[in-house]
Amino acid sequence: MASVGENDSGGKMRRRLCSCSKEDFLPEESFQSWANYTKALRETGLRLKDRFTARSVDKFEINEIKARSGNEMKKTLTWWDLIWFGIGAVIGSGIFVLTGQEARDSAGPAVILSYVISGVSAMLSVFCYTEFAIEIPVAGGSFAYLRVELGDFVAFVAAGNIILEYIIGGAAVARSWTSYFATLLNHHPNDFRIYAPIFAPDYNRLDPIAVVVITLICFAAVISTKGSSRFNYVASIIHLAIIIFIIITGLTQADAKNLTADFAPFGAHGIFSAASVLFFAYIGFDAVSTMAEETKNPAKDIPLGLVGSMTITTVCYCLMAITLCLMQPYYQIDPDAPFSVAFSAIGMDWAKYIVAFGALKGMTTVLLVSAVGQARYLTHIARTHMVSPWFAQVHSATGTPINATIFMLIATAIIAFFTALNVLSNLLSISTLFIFMLVAVALLVRRYYVAGETTVANRRKLVAAITVILAASVAAAMLWAIGVEGWIWYLLAFVVWLVATGYLWWAVPQARIPEMWGVPLVPWLPSASIAINIFLLGSIDGPSYMRFAIWSLLLLVYYFFFGLHASYDTAKAAGAGAGV
């Protein structure tokens, strides 16, 4: 059966865009009657097997799946837009808020190394995303890449975590916006929050300002992607100017003793624990990959946009972390507004207003780019009917996915209203590191396996090599998580990873070479991305994993009762069989 609007006229599409009937939300055959639904539930095992092994193909994602939105997104973006989107997406509350939190409580001045570690991990992921975004230039980003290489079921698991990543990331930034707005007005952040003692401690500071900010961002995101790009461009230039001011002015007040007296007070564990949280500061670049569908020349624009923006971001982060740790002893750094308070502490009270204004600018652009990116993820997920196809519709006038944008920002506003930043940042890091690890695995599969061409022997070698790479990485992360001392076990895990990666490089011929741009040093860089992402996962606290487990369970419940049957019906109606 065709997806909603797939064969409709433009007028009917426009009417359905704002309608909320059952046909709009559950148009698939399995939901047309209780008898159909009961039959579908009885076939859950068979359908799950089909979806678990089903893999999409590039052309299907680029053409047929994209067409289900009814109207096409407008190709208006260049590499210049993507660089500024990348900077605007990434430099926000992570550097302005989490730097202070992690320097004081987890890493001390060695937070600089934490930024380097998380930056290396992010750059490796950028390489993987860039190759995929050029080869499969659609709004679905990592969801589309995983559907093609690892199959429908893995893509759904990733899709749920992508949605979680964006909702939580936006909520965290919105609450940080309130913190710096309060600083700008010489108030404590909680002065602008409503205390509700009936809720648990991490959920009892209600934040209405965050909700207002998210609502305004929503209006901007649905009007025009190019208009959002122009606003982001201007705001990001102002933001970079303020960052340069912070670095230069802060370094004039530097005291080397603050950096060298006790560089790593919490040891290596503190450094990696901070790195796993500070990875949050690099989150957002994947939103740029979702704009490939709106990019004029993906082969040229995406590498320049993604790699260029991440390079600028990493340099800025490291210089700002050095500046902060030179201005104050780590134990005096304020966890909520570290740069503003640091300037006040050295007698430059006037500078804190510039810092707070810069932070607000940065957080505003992060929210804007996040709103653009998260809607495009949900749009492509909805095109496959894993969620309601109502979210897939693109408005004919604006060329933007209005339904998906509004839904995601409502969910973000609800979370931002209740939840504290420390809860949000840890849970976000788990979700993001997990997705980035899967994308790196998918890149290895893409390079070394082509259906119908790769021999059975080479396929088995590939599976064995990836399994050992994952096992060695998980082993190292678990050793770190349980606090095993000494280096011998870590060395053993590293040797196993090295041998497995070397075996893949030596024993399995690459089945596909990218036509336009490819990740260098395959399989070494994707394998390193897998290892680093998994290792950082081992540094995240237990309660965050409990929340992650609850979310994953909810995802599976939804999938087995709705998403599985809707996507199965859609694939069969499209004549894709077990392929798509």
C-alpha positions as CSV (number, residue, x, y, z in Angstrom):
1,M,0.0,0.0,0.0
2,A,1.3,3.5,-0.8
3,S,2.4,5.7,2.0
4,V,0.2,8.7,2.9
5,G,0.3,11.2,0.1
6,E,2.5,9.1,-2.1
7,N,0.1,9.0,-5.0
8,D,-2.0,12.0,-4.0
9,S,-2.4,15.3,-5.7
10,G,-0.8,18.4,-4.3
11,G,-4.1,19.7,-3.0
12,K,-4.9,16.5,-1.1
13,M,-1.3,16.6,0.3
14,R,-1.8,20.1,1.7
15,R,-5.1,19.2,3.3
16,R,-3.6,16.1,5.0
17,L,-0.6,18.1,6.3
18,C,-2.7,19.4,9.2
19,S,-5.2,16.6,9.5
20,C,-5.1,14.1,12.4
21,S,-7.3,11.2,11.3
22,K,-6.5,7.5,11.8
23,E,-5.7,7.3,8.1
24,D,-2.9,9.9,8.5
25,F,-1.3,8.1,11.5
26,L,-2.0,4.4,10.9
27,P,-2.7,3.9,7.2
28,E,-1.1,0.4,7.0
29,E,-3.0,-2.8,6.3
30,S,-2.3,-4.2,9.8
31,F,-4.2,-1.4,11.5
32,Q,-7.3,-1.3,9.3
33,S,-9.2,-3.6,11.6
34,W,-8.8,-5.5,14.9
35,A,-8.8,-8.7,12.9
36,N,-5.9,-7.5,10.8
37,Y,-4.0,-6.3,13.9
38,T,-4.5,-9.6,15.7
39,K,-3.3,-11.5,12.6
40,A,-0.2,-9.2,12.5
41,L,0.6,-9.9,16.1
42,R,0.5,-13.6,15.5
43,E,3.0,-13.1,12.7
44,T,5.4,-11.1,14.9
45,G,8.2,-13.7,14.8
46,L,8.0,-14.1,11.0
47,R,7.9,-10.3,10.5
48,L,10.7,-9.7,12.9
49,K,12.9,-12.2,11.0
50,D,12.1,-10.4,7.8
51,R,12.8,-7.0,9.1
52,F,16.0,-8.1,11.0
53,T,17.5,-9.4,7.7
54,A,16.1,-6.7,5.4
55,R,18.6,-4.1,4.1
56,S,17.7,-1.1,2.0
57,V,19.8,0.1,-1.0
58,D,21.2,3.5,-1.8
59,K,18.9,4.3,-4.8
60,F,15.8,3.3,-2.8
61,E,16.6,5.7,0.0
62,I,17.5,8.5,-2.4
63,N,14.6,8.1,-4.7
64,E,11.5,6.1,-3.6
65,I,11.8,6.7,0.2
66,K,12.4,10.5,-0.3
67,A,9.4,10.7,-2.6
68,R,7.1,9.7,0.2
69,S,7.3,13.2,1.6
70,G,5.2,14.5,-1.3
71,N,7.2,17.6,-1.8
72,E,11.0,17.9,-2.1
73,M,13.2,19.9,0.2
74,K,14.8,22.9,-1.5
75,K,18.5,22.6,-2.5
76,T,19.8,25.9,-1.2
77,L,22.8,25.1,0.9
78,T,26.6,25.3,0.1
79,W,29.7,24.3,1.9
80,W,29.8,27.8,3.5
81,D,26.4,27.3,4.9
82,L,27.3,23.8,6.2
83,I,30.5,25.1,8.0
84,W,28.5,27.7,9.9
85,F,25.7,25.2,10.5
86,G,28.3,22.9,12.0
87,I,29.8,25.6,14.2
88,G,26.4,26.8,15.2
89,A,25.2,23.2,15.9
90,V,28.1,22.3,18.2
91,I,29.5,25.3,20.1
92,G,26.9,25.9,22.8
93,S,26.2,24.8,26.4
94,G,28.8,22.1,26.3
95,I,31.8,24.4,26.4
96,F,30.1,27.2,28.4
97,V,28.6,25.0,31.1
98,L,30.0,21.5,31.2
99,T,33.6,22.7,31.2
100,G,33.2,24.1,34.6
101,Q,31.3,21.1,35.9
102,E,33.8,18.5,34.7
103,A,36.9,20.6,35.6
104,R,35.8,21.0,39.2
105,D,34.3,17.6,39.9
106,S,35.9,15.1,37.5
107,A,39.2,16.1,35.8
108,G,40.7,19.3,37.2
109,P,42.9,21.2,34.7
110,A,43.3,17.9,32.8
111,V,39.9,18.7,31.4
112,I,42.0,19.9,28.5
113,L,43.0,16.3,27.7
114,S,39.3,15.3,28.1
115,Y,38.4,17.7,25.3
116,V,41.2,16.3,23.1
117,I,40.1,12.7,23.7
118,S,36.4,13.5,23.0
119,G,37.5,15.6,20.0
120,V,39.4,12.8,18.4
121,S,36.5,10.5,18.8
122,A,34.2,13.1,17.3
123,M,36.5,13.7,14.3
124,L,36.7,10.0,13.6
125,S,32.9,9.9,13.6
126,V,32.8,13.0,11.3
127,F,34.9,11.1,8.7
128,C,32.4,8.2,8.8
129,Y,29.4,10.5,8.5
130,T,31.0,12.4,5.7
131,E,31.4,9.4,3.4
132,F,27.9,8.2,4.1
133,A,26.3,11.7,3.6
134,I,28.0,12.0,0.1
135,E,27.0,8.5,-1.0
136,I,23.5,8.6,0.5
137,P,22.5,12.3,0.5
138,V,19.1,12.1,2.3
139,A,17.5,13.7,5.3
140,G,17.7,10.5,7.3
141,G,21.4,10.8,8.3
142,S,22.6,7.9,10.3
143,F,19.2,6.2,10.3
144,A,19.4,5.9,6.5
145,Y,23.0,4.7,6.6
146,L,22.2,2.0,9.1
147,R,19.2,0.9,7.2
148,V,21.3,0.3,4.1
149,E,24.2,-1.5,5.8
150,L,23.0,-3.1,9.0
151,G,19.3,-3.6,8.3
152,D,15.9,-2.4,9.4
153,F,15.9,-3.6,13.0
154,V,19.3,-2.1,13.9
155,A,18.2,1.1,12.1
156,F,15.1,1.3,14.3
157,V,17.1,0.9,17.5
158,A,19.4,3.7,16.3
159,A,16.4,5.8,15.3
160,G,15.0,5.7,18.8
161,N,18.3,6.8,20.2
162,I,18.6,9.5,17.6
163,I,15.3,10.9,18.6
164,L,16.3,10.6,22.3
165,E,19.6,12.3,21.5
166,Y,18.0,15.3,19.9
167,I,15.2,15.8,22.5
168,I,17.6,15.5,25.4
169,G,20.3,17.6,23.7
170,G,17.8,20.4,23.0
171,A,16.4,20.3,26.5
172,A,19.9,20.5,28.0
173,V,20.8,23.5,25.9
174,A,17.5,25.2,26.7
175,R,18.1,24.9,30.4
176,S,21.6,26.2,30.0
177,W,20.2,29.1,28.1
178,T,18.2,30.0,31.3
179,S,21.4,29.8,33.4
180,Y,23.3,32.3,31.3
181,F,20.3,34.5,30.9
182,A,20.1,34.7,34.7
183,T,23.8,35.6,34.8
184,L,23.3,38.4,32.3
185,L,20.7,39.8,34.7
186,N,22.8,39.3,37.9
187,H,20.6,36.5,39.2
188,H,21.1,32.8,40.2
189,P,19.6,30.5,37.5
190,N,17.1,29.1,40.0
191,D,15.6,32.6,40.5
192,F,14.0,32.0,37.1
193,R,12.8,28.5,37.8
194,I,9.8,27.4,39.7
195,Y,10.5,25.1,42.7
196,A,8.1,22.1,42.8
197,P,8.9,20.0,45.9
198,I,6.4,17.3,44.9
199,F,8.9,16.1,42.2
200,A,12.2,14.3,42.7
201,P,15.3,16.5,43.3
202,D,16.6,16.4,39.7
203,Y,13.1,17.2,38.3
204,N,11.7,19.8,40.7
205,R,13.1,23.1,39.2
206,L,10.6,23.9,36.5
207,D,12.0,26.1,33.7
208,P,9.4,28.1,31.8
209,I,12.1,30.3,30.1
210,A,13.5,27.2,28.4
211,V,10.0,26.4,27.0
212,V,9.6,29.9,25.6
213,V,13.0,29.8,23.9
214,I,12.2,26.4,22.3
215,T,8.9,27.7,21.0
216,L,10.5,30.7,19.3
217,I,13.2,28.4,17.8
218,C,10.4,26.2,16.4
219,F,8.8,29.1,14.5
220,A,12.2,30.0,12.9
221,A,12.9,26.4,11.9
222,V,9.6,25.8,10.1
223,I,9.7,29.0,8.1
224,S,12.8,28.4,5.9
225,T,16.0,26.4,6.0
226,K,17.9,29.1,4.1
227,G,16.6,31.8,6.4
228,S,17.7,29.7,9.3
229,S,21.1,29.4,7.7
230,R,21.5,33.2,7.3
231,F,20.5,33.8,10.9
232,N,22.9,31.1,12.1
233,Y,25.7,32.5,9.9
234,V,25.4,36.0,11.5
235,A,25.0,34.7,15.0
236,S,27.9,32.3,14.7
237,I,30.3,35.0,13.5
238,I,29.3,37.1,16.6
239,H,29.8,34.0,18.7
240,L,33.3,33.3,17.4
241,A,34.3,36.9,18.0
242,I,33.2,36.6,21.6
243,I,35.1,33.3,21.9
244,I,38.3,35.0,20.6
245,F,37.6,37.8,23.2
246,I,37.3,35.3,26.0
247,I,40.6,33.5,25.0
248,I,42.7,36.7,24.6
249,T,41.3,38.6,27.6
250,G,41.4,35.5,29.8
251,L,45.0,34.7,28.9
252,T,46.1,38.2,29.9
253,Q,44.9,37.2,33.5
254,A,46.5,33.8,33.4
255,D,48.3,32.2,36.3
256,A,50.4,29.2,35.3
257,K,50.2,27.8,38.9
258,N,46.5,27.2,38.4
259,L,47.3,24.8,35.6
260,T,50.4,23.1,36.8
261,A,50.0,22.9,40.6
262,D,47.7,19.9,40.4
263,F,47.1,19.1,36.8
264,A,45.2,15.8,37.1
265,P,43.8,15.6,40.7
266,F,41.3,12.8,39.8
267,G,43.7,10.7,37.8
268,A,43.1,9.0,34.5
269,H,39.7,7.8,35.5
270,G,38.6,11.4,36.0
271,I,40.0,12.4,32.6
272,F,38.1,9.7,30.7
273,S,35.0,10.2,32.8
274,A,35.0,13.9,31.9
275,A,35.7,13.0,28.2
276,S,32.6,10.8,28.1
277,V,30.4,13.7,29.4
278,L,32.2,16.4,27.4
279,F,31.4,14.4,24.2
280,F,28.1,16.2,24.7
281,A,30.0,19.4,23.7
282,Y,30.7,17.9,20.2
283,I,27.2,16.7,19.6
284,G,25.4,18.4,16.8
285,F,27.6,17.8,13.8
286,D,25.5,14.9,12.7
287,A,22.7,17.4,12.1
288,V,24.7,18.8,9.2
289,S,24.7,15.3,7.6
290,T,20.8,15.4,7.6
291,M,21.0,18.5,5.4
292,A,22.7,16.6,2.5
293,E,19.3,16.4,0.8
294,E,19.2,20.3,0.7
295,T,22.9,20.7,-0.4
296,K,23.6,21.8,-3.9
297,N,26.8,19.8,-4.4
298,P,27.1,17.1,-1.7
299,A,30.5,15.7,-2.9
300,K,32.2,19.0,-2.5
301,D,30.1,20.8,0.2
302,I,29.7,18.0,2.8
303,P,33.5,17.2,3.4
304,L,34.3,20.9,3.6
305,G,31.3,21.6,5.8
306,L,31.7,18.7,8.3
307,V,35.5,18.4,8.6
308,G,36.0,22.2,8.5
309,S,33.5,23.0,11.2
310,M,34.7,20.2,13.5
311,T,38.4,21.3,13.2
312,I,37.4,24.9,14.1
313,T,35.3,23.7,17.0
314,T,38.0,21.4,18.5
315,V,40.6,24.2,18.4
316,C,38.2,26.6,20.1
317,Y,37.3,24.1,22.8
318,C,40.9,23.3,23.8
319,L,41.9,27.0,23.8
320,M,38.9,27.9,26.0
321,A,39.5,25.0,28.4
322,I,43.2,26.1,28.8
323,T,42.1,29.7,29.4
324,L,39.6,28.8,32.1
325,C,42.0,26.6,33.9
326,L,44.7,29.3,33.8
327,M,42.3,31.9,35.2
328,Q,41.1,30.0,38.4
329,P,42.1,27.0,40.5
330,Y,40.0,24.1,39.3
331,Y,38.2,23.8,42.7
332,Q,37.0,27.4,42.5
333,I,35.5,27.1,39.1
334,D,31.7,27.7,39.0
335,P,29.8,24.7,37.6
336,D,26.9,26.7,36.2
337,A,28.5,29.7,34.5
338,P,32.3,29.1,34.7
339,F,33.6,31.8,32.4
340,S,31.3,34.5,33.7
341,V,32.2,33.8,37.3
342,A,35.9,33.4,36.4
343,F,36.0,36.9,35.0
344,S,34.2,38.3,38.0
345,A,36.7,36.6,40.3
346,I,39.7,38.3,38.7
347,G,38.1,41.7,38.9
348,M,36.7,42.0,35.4
349,D,33.0,41.9,36.3
350,W,32.1,43.8,33.2
351,A,33.4,40.9,31.0
352,K,30.9,38.4,32.4
353,Y,28.1,40.2,30.5
354,I,30.0,39.7,27.2
355,V,30.5,36.1,28.1
356,A,26.9,35.5,29.0
357,F,25.8,37.2,25.8
358,G,28.1,35.0,23.8
359,A,26.9,31.9,25.5
360,L,23.3,32.9,24.8
361,K,24.1,33.4,21.1
362,G,25.8,30.1,20.9
363,M,23.0,28.2,22.6
364,T,20.5,29.9,20.4
365,T,22.2,28.7,17.2
366,V,22.7,25.2,18.7
367,L,18.9,25.0,19.3
368,L,18.1,26.3,15.8
369,V,20.4,23.8,14.0
370,S,19.2,21.0,16.3
371,A,15.6,21.9,15.5
372,V,16.4,21.7,11.8
373,G,18.4,18.4,12.1
374,Q,16.0,16.5,14.4
375,A,13.0,17.2,12.2
376,R,14.8,15.8,9.2
377,Y,15.8,12.7,11.1
378,L,12.1,12.1,12.1
379,T,11.0,12.9,8.6
380,H,13.1,10.1,7.0
381,I,12.2,7.7,9.8
382,A,8.5,8.4,9.1
383,R,9.1,7.8,5.4
384,T,9.8,4.2,6.2
385,H,6.6,4.0,8.4
386,M,8.6,3.0,11.5
387,V,6.7,6.0,13.0
388,S,3.6,7.6,11.6
389,P,4.0,8.8,8.0
390,W,2.2,12.0,9.1
391,F,5.6,13.2,10.3
392,A,7.1,12.7,6.8
393,Q,5.2,15.4,5.1
394,V,7.1,18.4,3.7
395,H,5.2,21.6,3.3
396,S,4.9,22.7,-0.3
397,A,5.4,26.4,0.4
398,T,8.2,26.4,2.9
399,G,10.0,23.2,1.8
400,T,10.3,22.2,5.5
401,P,9.0,19.2,7.5
402,I,6.6,21.2,9.7
403,N,4.8,18.3,11.4
404,A,8.1,16.7,12.5
405,T,9.6,20.0,13.6
406,I,6.7,20.9,15.8
407,F,6.4,17.4,17.4
408,M,10.1,17.2,18.2
409,L,10.2,20.6,19.8
410,I,7.1,20.0,21.9
411,A,8.8,16.9,23.3
412,T,12.0,18.9,23.9
413,A,10.1,21.6,25.7
414,I,8.4,19.1,28.1
415,I,11.8,17.5,29.0
416,A,13.5,20.9,29.4
417,F,10.7,22.1,31.7
418,F,11.4,19.4,34.3
419,T,14.8,17.9,34.0
420,A,18.2,19.0,35.5
421,L,21.3,19.4,33.2
422,N,23.4,16.7,34.9
423,V,20.7,14.0,34.2
424,L,20.4,15.1,30.6
425,S,24.1,15.3,29.7
426,N,25.0,11.8,30.8
427,L,22.0,10.1,29.2
428,L,22.7,12.0,26.0
429,S,26.3,10.8,25.9
430,I,25.3,7.2,26.1
431,S,22.8,7.5,23.2
432,T,25.2,9.5,21.0
433,L,28.3,7.3,21.5
434,F,26.1,4.2,20.8
435,I,24.9,5.6,17.5
436,F,28.4,6.8,16.4
437,M,29.8,3.3,17.2
438,L,27.1,1.8,15.0
439,V,27.8,4.2,12.1
440,A,31.5,3.2,12.3
441,V,30.5,-0.5,12.1
442,A,28.2,0.3,9.2
443,L,31.1,1.9,7.3
444,L,33.2,-1.2,7.6
445,V,30.3,-3.3,6.3
446,R,29.8,-0.9,3.4
447,R,33.5,-1.0,2.4
448,Y,33.9,-4.8,2.7
449,Y,30.5,-6.3,1.8
450,V,28.4,-6.0,-1.3
451,A,25.5,-8.4,-1.7
452,G,26.0,-10.8,-4.6
453,E,29.6,-9.8,-5.0
454,T,31.4,-10.6,-1.7
455,T,32.2,-14.3,-1.4
456,V,30.9,-16.3,1.5
457,A,34.5,-16.8,2.8
458,N,35.2,-13.1,2.8
459,R,31.8,-12.3,4.5
460,R,32.6,-14.7,7.3
461,K,36.1,-13.1,7.7
462,L,34.4,-9.7,7.9
463,V,31.9,-10.8,10.5
464,A,34.6,-12.5,12.6
465,A,36.9,-9.4,12.4
466,I,34.1,-7.0,13.4
467,T,33.0,-9.3,16.2
468,V,36.5,-9.4,17.7
469,I,36.9,-5.7,17.3
470,L,33.7,-5.1,19.3
471,A,34.6,-7.7,21.9
472,A,38.0,-6.2,22.5
473,S,36.6,-2.8,22.8
474,V,33.8,-3.9,25.2
475,A,36.3,-5.8,27.3
476,A,38.5,-2.7,27.7
477,A,35.5,-0.5,28.5
478,M,34.3,-3.0,31.2
479,L,37.7,-3.3,32.7
480,W,37.7,0.5,33.0
481,A,34.2,0.7,34.4
482,I,34.9,-1.8,37.2
483,G,38.2,-0.1,38.1
484,V,40.7,-2.8,37.2
485,E,44.2,-1.5,38.1
486,G,47.4,-2.1,36.2
487,W,48.1,-2.0,32.4
488,I,48.4,-5.7,31.4
489,W,44.7,-6.4,30.8
490,Y,44.3,-3.1,28.8
491,L,47.4,-4.0,26.8
492,L,45.9,-7.4,26.0
493,A,42.6,-5.9,24.9
494,F,44.5,-3.4,22.7
495,V,46.6,-6.2,21.1
496,V,43.4,-8.2,20.3
497,W,41.9,-5.1,18.7
498,L,45.0,-4.4,16.8
499,V,45.2,-8.0,15.5
500,A,41.5,-8.1,14.5
501,T,41.8,-4.8,12.6
502,G,45.1,-5.8,11.0
503,Y,43.5,-9.1,9.9
504,L,40.6,-7.3,8.3
505,W,43.0,-5.0,6.5
506,W,45.2,-7.9,5.3
507,A,42.8,-10.8,4.7
508,V,39.6,-9.2,3.3
509,P,39.6,-7.2,0.1
510,Q,37.5,-4.0,0.0
511,A,34.3,-4.7,-2.0
512,R,33.5,-1.0,-2.6
513,I,35.6,2.1,-3.2
514,P,33.8,5.5,-2.8
515,E,33.5,7.3,-6.1
516,M,33.8,10.9,-4.7
517,W,35.2,11.0,-1.1
518,G,36.1,8.3,1.3
519,V,37.4,7.8,4.9
520,P,41.2,7.5,4.8
521,L,43.0,4.5,6.3
522,V,40.2,2.0,6.3
523,P,39.8,-0.1,8.3
524,W,42.0,1.6,10.9
525,L,40.1,4.8,11.5
526,P,36.6,3.3,11.6
527,S,37.9,0.6,13.9
528,A,39.5,3.2,16.1
529,S,36.2,5.1,16.2
530,I,34.4,1.9,17.4
531,A,37.0,1.4,20.1
532,I,37.1,4.9,21.4
533,N,33.3,5.3,21.5
534,I,32.8,2.0,23.3
535,F,35.6,2.9,25.8
536,L,34.0,6.2,26.6
537,L,30.7,4.4,27.2
538,G,32.5,2.6,30.0
539,S,33.1,5.9,31.8
540,I,29.4,6.8,32.2
541,D,27.7,6.4,35.6
542,G,25.3,3.5,36.4
543,P,22.1,5.5,36.9
544,S,22.4,6.8,33.3
545,Y,22.5,3.3,32.0
546,M,19.4,2.4,34.0
547,R,17.6,5.3,32.2
548,F,19.0,4.2,28.9
549,A,17.8,0.6,29.6
550,I,14.3,1.9,30.4
551,W,14.2,3.9,27.1
552,S,15.5,0.9,25.1
553,L,12.7,-1.3,26.6
554,L,10.1,1.2,25.7
555,L,11.5,1.4,22.2
556,L,11.2,-2.4,21.8
557,V,7.6,-2.4,23.1
558,Y,6.7,0.2,20.6
559,Y,8.5,-1.7,17.8
560,F,6.9,-5.1,18.5
561,F,3.3,-3.6,18.7
562,F,3.5,-0.9,16.0
563,G,6.7,0.0,14.2
564,L,7.5,-3.6,13.1
565,H,4.0,-4.1,11.5
566,A,3.8,-0.7,9.9
567,S,7.2,-0.9,8.3
568,Y,6.6,-4.6,7.2
569,D,3.3,-3.7,5.5
570,T,4.9,-0.7,3.8
571,A,7.9,-2.7,2.5
572,K,5.6,-5.5,1.1
573,A,3.2,-3.0,-0.5
574,A,6.1,-1.3,-2.2
575,G,7.0,-4.7,-3.7
576,A,10.4,-4.7,-1.9
577,G,10.0,-8.1,-0.4
578,A,12.6,-8.7,2.3
579,G,14.9,-6.2,0.7
580,V,13.6,-2.9,1.9
